[in-house]
Amino acid sequence: MNKMTGGATANVEVNLMQGWLKKWRKSPAFYPLLGFIVIFVAMALANENFLTTANLSNVARQVSINAIIAVGMTCAILTGGIDLSVGPVMALSGTITAGLILAGFPPEVAIMGGLLVGALFGAGNGAFVAYAKMPPIIVTLATMGIARGLALIYTGGYPISGLPDSFAVLGRGEVFGIQAPILVMAAVYLIAYVLLNHMPFGRYVYAIGGNEEAARLSGVRVRRYKLAVYTISGFTAALAGIVLTSRLMSGQPNAGIGFELDAIAAVVLGGAAIAGGRGAIMGTLIGAMMLGVLNNGLNLMGVSPYIQNIIKGGIILLAIFISRSRDR
């Protein structure tokens, strides 16, 4: 009797495991996770210093900035859009935060000011895209130049330094041995996961990216959700800029150059369809980690930055090819 019960229990466990694996294989994050494991193992075998605690901690800290930006980029791409302004918005928000602190405002108030600037820039992008019906790539390309110009004008082209030590907590502090940027990243992804997977907001964002006209005819307020998506993108860019400013202890007007491309790469490597409608926020995190591990491993191996760009470009093309193949 016990043998029969034990056998039945084992069969149930096997069926549950098979069902879980089958469900996981359908997730957009499945192949990115496999790719991440392959790259991680390859880098660990290629360099003995890769698996040291100090190096892995450094990788996690570096990944956190791009990963935070990529959350907003994920939302934009899921609707079939894109946001090229995140790098300059990041720089503008960071410099304004630093400037407000030097002007005598408490760090908390200065941080709120920087976040507000990022959210307003994102809302401006969303208004042009949703209400003026302008192409997202054109709108954000224009605001990309505007935000960078404002950051340079605000600072005179020079970094803003001399920030108080209390501001360094956000970029250099630790809680129970975990670095603050990593905790900020984890909080952002937890909120994004709930929004996209357990709230009506997420269902509407996916619906807009899948078929905007069908979503509109179904009663979804498409323009309102597009506005919200780009506002979120500006907000997460500002948050990443403030964390970076805290880590560097200076507001850099030239910060964030090329970060928009890294964020897009993280989203694409995470399994999202560039045309919208398909993707997973955890896939984006995996994509950001994949880029971070790849950059770090190649640096440890002494690979030329020019060759690194070729390698990363090839991996991104491969990810897009796999994504399109799965769609077909």
C-alpha positions as CSV (number, residue, x, y, z in Angstrom):
1,M,0.0,0.0,0.0
2,N,2.8,2.4,1.0
3,K,4.7,1.5,-2.2
4,M,1.6,2.3,-4.3
5,T,1.1,5.6,-2.5
6,G,4.7,6.5,-2.9
7,G,4.6,5.6,-6.6
8,A,1.5,7.8,-7.1
9,T,3.1,10.7,-5.3
10,A,6.2,10.4,-7.4
11,N,4.1,10.4,-10.6
12,V,2.3,13.5,-9.5
13,E,5.6,15.2,-8.8
14,V,7.0,14.2,-12.2
15,N,3.8,15.5,-13.9
16,L,4.0,18.8,-12.0
17,M,7.7,19.2,-12.9
18,Q,6.9,18.5,-16.6
19,G,4.1,20.9,-16.6
20,W,6.2,23.6,-15.0
21,L,9.0,23.1,-17.5
22,K,6.5,23.2,-20.4
23,K,5.1,26.4,-19.1
24,W,8.5,27.9,-18.5
25,R,9.6,27.0,-22.0
26,K,6.8,29.1,-23.4
27,S,8.0,32.2,-21.4
28,P,9.9,34.9,-23.4
29,A,12.5,34.7,-20.7
30,F,13.4,31.0,-21.3
31,Y,15.9,31.3,-24.1
32,P,17.5,34.5,-22.6
33,L,18.0,32.5,-19.4
34,L,19.7,29.7,-21.3
35,G,21.9,32.3,-23.0
36,F,22.8,33.9,-19.8
37,I,23.9,30.6,-18.3
38,V,26.0,29.8,-21.3
39,I,27.8,33.2,-21.2
40,F,28.2,33.0,-17.4
41,V,29.8,29.6,-17.5
42,A,32.0,30.6,-20.5
43,M,33.3,33.7,-18.7
44,A,33.9,31.7,-15.5
45,L,36.0,29.1,-17.4
46,A,37.9,31.8,-19.4
47,N,39.1,33.8,-16.4
48,E,39.8,32.6,-12.9
49,N,39.1,36.0,-11.4
50,F,35.5,36.2,-12.7
51,L,33.9,34.2,-9.9
52,T,35.5,36.1,-7.1
53,T,33.1,37.8,-4.7
54,A,34.6,41.3,-5.4
55,N,34.1,40.9,-9.1
56,L,30.6,39.5,-9.0
57,S,29.7,42.4,-6.6
58,N,31.1,44.8,-9.1
59,V,29.1,43.2,-11.9
60,A,25.9,43.5,-10.0
61,R,26.5,47.2,-9.2
62,Q,27.3,48.0,-12.8
63,V,24.2,46.0,-14.0
64,S,21.9,47.9,-11.7
65,I,22.0,51.2,-13.5
66,N,21.3,49.8,-17.0
67,A,18.7,47.4,-15.5
68,I,16.7,50.3,-13.9
69,I,16.7,52.2,-17.2
70,A,15.6,49.1,-19.0
71,V,12.4,48.8,-17.0
72,G,11.0,51.9,-18.6
73,M,12.3,50.9,-22.0
74,T,10.5,47.5,-21.6
75,C,7.2,49.3,-21.1
76,A,7.8,51.5,-24.1
77,I,8.8,48.6,-26.4
78,L,5.9,46.4,-25.2
79,T,3.5,49.1,-26.7
80,G,5.4,49.0,-29.9
81,G,7.3,52.2,-29.2
82,I,10.9,53.1,-28.1
83,D,12.6,55.8,-26.0
84,L,15.9,57.1,-27.2
85,S,16.0,60.0,-24.7
86,V,16.7,57.9,-21.6
87,G,20.5,58.6,-21.5
88,P,20.3,62.4,-21.7
89,V,17.3,62.4,-19.3
90,M,19.4,60.4,-16.9
91,A,22.2,63.0,-17.2
92,L,19.8,66.0,-16.8
93,S,18.0,64.5,-13.7
94,G,21.4,63.7,-12.1
95,T,22.8,67.2,-12.6
96,I,19.6,68.9,-11.4
97,T,19.6,66.8,-8.3
98,A,23.3,67.6,-7.6
99,G,22.6,71.3,-8.3
100,L,19.6,71.4,-5.9
101,I,21.7,69.8,-3.2
102,L,24.5,72.4,-3.6
103,A,21.8,75.1,-3.6
104,G,20.9,74.1,0.0
105,F,18.0,71.7,-0.5
106,P,17.9,68.5,1.6
107,P,19.0,65.5,-0.5
108,E,15.5,64.0,-0.2
109,V,13.9,67.1,-1.8
110,A,16.6,67.3,-4.4
111,I,16.0,63.6,-5.3
112,M,12.3,64.3,-5.7
113,G,13.1,67.3,-7.9
114,G,15.3,65.1,-10.2
115,L,12.7,62.4,-10.4
116,L,10.0,65.0,-11.3
117,V,12.2,66.3,-14.1
118,G,12.6,62.8,-15.6
119,A,8.9,62.1,-15.3
120,L,8.0,65.4,-16.9
121,F,10.3,64.7,-19.8
122,G,8.8,61.3,-20.2
123,A,5.3,62.7,-20.1
124,G,6.3,65.2,-22.8
125,N,7.4,62.3,-25.0
126,G,4.2,60.4,-24.2
127,A,2.1,63.5,-25.1
128,F,3.7,63.8,-28.5
129,V,3.5,60.1,-29.2
130,A,-0.1,59.5,-27.9
131,Y,-1.9,62.8,-28.7
132,A,0.1,64.3,-31.6
133,K,0.5,60.8,-33.0
134,M,4.2,61.4,-33.9
135,P,6.5,58.4,-34.3
136,P,8.2,57.5,-31.0
137,I,11.7,57.2,-32.6
138,I,11.4,60.8,-34.0
139,V,10.0,62.3,-30.8
140,T,12.6,60.7,-28.5
141,L,15.4,61.4,-30.9
142,A,14.5,65.1,-30.7
143,T,14.1,65.2,-26.9
144,M,17.3,63.3,-26.6
145,G,19.1,66.3,-28.0
146,I,17.0,68.7,-25.9
147,A,17.7,66.9,-22.6
148,R,21.5,66.7,-23.3
149,G,21.6,70.4,-24.3
150,L,19.7,71.4,-21.1
151,A,22.1,69.4,-19.0
152,L,25.1,71.0,-20.6
153,I,23.6,74.5,-20.3
154,Y,22.7,73.9,-16.6
155,T,26.2,72.8,-15.7
156,G,28.1,75.0,-18.1
157,G,29.6,71.7,-19.5
158,Y,31.4,70.9,-16.2
159,P,30.6,68.3,-13.5
160,I,28.8,69.4,-10.3
161,S,30.9,68.2,-7.4
162,G,31.2,68.9,-3.7
163,L,28.1,66.9,-2.7
164,P,27.6,66.0,1.0
165,D,28.5,62.5,2.3
166,S,24.9,61.9,3.2
167,F,24.0,61.8,-0.5
168,A,26.4,58.9,-1.1
169,V,24.1,56.4,0.7
170,L,22.0,55.8,-2.4
171,G,25.0,54.9,-4.7
172,R,27.5,53.6,-2.2
173,G,25.6,52.5,0.9
174,E,24.9,48.9,2.0
175,V,22.0,47.3,3.8
176,F,22.8,43.9,5.4
177,G,25.8,43.7,3.1
178,I,23.8,44.3,-0.1
179,Q,24.7,47.4,-2.0
180,A,22.1,50.1,-2.2
181,P,21.9,50.3,-6.1
182,I,21.1,46.6,-6.2
183,L,18.3,47.0,-3.6
184,V,16.9,49.9,-5.7
185,M,17.0,47.8,-8.8
186,A,15.3,44.9,-7.0
187,A,12.5,47.3,-5.7
188,V,12.0,48.7,-9.2
189,Y,11.7,45.2,-10.8
190,L,9.3,44.0,-8.1
191,I,7.0,47.0,-8.7
192,A,7.3,46.5,-12.5
193,Y,6.5,42.8,-12.2
194,V,3.4,43.4,-10.2
195,L,2.2,46.2,-12.7
196,L,2.8,44.1,-15.8
197,N,1.7,40.7,-14.6
198,H,-1.0,41.3,-11.9
199,M,-2.6,44.6,-12.7
200,P,-4.9,45.8,-15.5
201,F,-2.1,48.3,-16.6
202,G,0.0,45.3,-17.8
203,R,-2.8,43.7,-19.7
204,Y,-3.5,46.9,-21.5
205,V,0.1,47.6,-22.3
206,Y,0.5,44.1,-23.9
207,A,-2.8,44.6,-25.7
208,I,-1.7,47.9,-27.2
209,G,1.5,46.4,-28.5
210,G,-0.2,43.3,-29.8
211,N,-2.9,45.2,-31.8
212,E,-3.4,48.9,-31.0
213,E,-6.6,49.3,-33.0
214,A,-8.2,46.2,-31.5
215,A,-7.3,47.5,-28.0
216,R,-8.9,50.9,-28.8
217,L,-12.1,49.2,-30.1
218,S,-12.2,47.1,-26.9
219,G,-12.4,50.3,-24.9
220,V,-8.8,50.6,-23.8
221,R,-7.8,54.2,-23.4
222,V,-4.7,53.8,-25.6
223,R,-3.5,57.4,-25.4
224,R,-3.7,57.5,-21.6
225,Y,-1.6,54.3,-21.3
226,K,1.0,55.4,-23.8
227,L,1.4,58.6,-21.8
228,A,1.8,56.6,-18.7
229,V,4.4,54.3,-20.3
230,Y,6.6,57.1,-21.4
231,T,6.3,58.8,-18.1
232,I,7.5,55.6,-16.4
233,S,10.4,55.5,-18.9
234,G,11.4,59.1,-18.0
235,F,11.1,58.3,-14.3
236,T,13.2,55.2,-14.3
237,A,15.9,57.0,-16.4
238,A,15.9,59.8,-13.8
239,L,16.2,57.3,-10.9
240,A,19.1,55.6,-12.6
241,G,20.8,59.0,-13.1
242,I,20.4,59.9,-9.5
243,V,21.8,56.6,-8.3
244,L,24.8,57.1,-10.7
245,T,25.3,60.7,-9.4
246,S,25.3,59.4,-5.9
247,R,27.8,56.7,-6.7
248,L,30.1,59.2,-8.5
249,M,29.4,62.0,-6.0
250,S,29.1,64.4,-8.9
251,G,26.5,65.4,-11.5
252,Q,27.9,64.6,-14.9
253,P,26.3,66.4,-17.9
254,N,27.8,63.8,-20.2
255,A,26.6,60.8,-18.2
256,G,24.4,58.2,-20.0
257,I,26.0,58.4,-23.4
258,G,25.0,55.2,-25.2
259,F,22.9,54.0,-22.3
260,E,19.8,54.0,-24.4
261,L,21.3,51.4,-26.7
262,D,22.3,49.3,-23.8
263,A,18.8,49.5,-22.4
264,I,17.3,48.5,-25.8
265,A,19.8,45.6,-26.0
266,A,18.8,44.4,-22.5
267,V,15.1,44.4,-23.5
268,V,15.8,42.6,-26.8
269,L,18.1,40.1,-25.3
270,G,15.5,39.5,-22.6
271,G,13.1,38.1,-25.3
272,A,10.9,41.1,-26.0
273,A,9.5,41.5,-29.5
274,I,10.8,44.9,-30.8
275,A,7.4,45.3,-32.6
276,G,5.7,45.1,-29.2
277,G,3.1,42.9,-27.6
278,R,5.5,40.2,-26.3
279,G,8.1,40.2,-23.6
280,A,8.7,39.7,-19.8
281,I,10.1,42.1,-17.2
282,M,12.2,39.3,-15.7
283,G,13.6,38.6,-19.2
284,T,14.8,42.2,-19.3
285,L,16.6,41.7,-16.0
286,I,18.2,38.6,-17.5
287,G,19.2,40.6,-20.6
288,A,20.8,43.3,-18.5
289,M,22.7,40.7,-16.5
290,M,23.8,39.1,-19.7
291,L,25.3,42.3,-21.0
292,G,26.9,43.1,-17.7
293,V,28.5,39.6,-17.5
294,L,29.7,39.8,-21.1
295,N,31.2,43.3,-20.6
296,N,33.0,42.3,-17.4
297,G,34.2,39.0,-18.7
298,L,35.6,40.5,-21.9
299,N,37.4,43.2,-19.9
300,L,39.0,40.6,-17.7
301,M,40.2,38.8,-20.7
302,G,41.7,42.0,-22.1
303,V,39.6,42.0,-25.2
304,S,39.7,45.3,-27.2
305,P,36.6,47.6,-26.7
306,Y,36.3,47.7,-30.5
307,I,36.0,43.9,-30.7
308,Q,33.6,43.9,-27.7
309,N,31.3,46.1,-29.7
310,I,31.4,43.6,-32.6
311,I,30.7,40.7,-30.2
312,K,27.8,42.4,-28.5
313,G,26.3,43.5,-31.8
314,G,26.5,39.9,-33.1
315,I,24.8,38.6,-29.9
316,I,22.0,41.1,-30.2
317,L,21.4,40.2,-33.9
318,L,21.3,36.5,-32.9
319,A,18.7,37.3,-30.2
320,I,16.5,39.2,-32.7
321,F,16.8,36.3,-35.2
322,I,15.7,33.8,-32.5
323,S,12.9,36.1,-31.5
324,R,11.6,36.4,-35.0
325,S,12.0,32.7,-35.6
326,R,9.8,32.0,-32.5
327,D,7.2,34.4,-33.8
328,R,7.0,32.7,-37.2
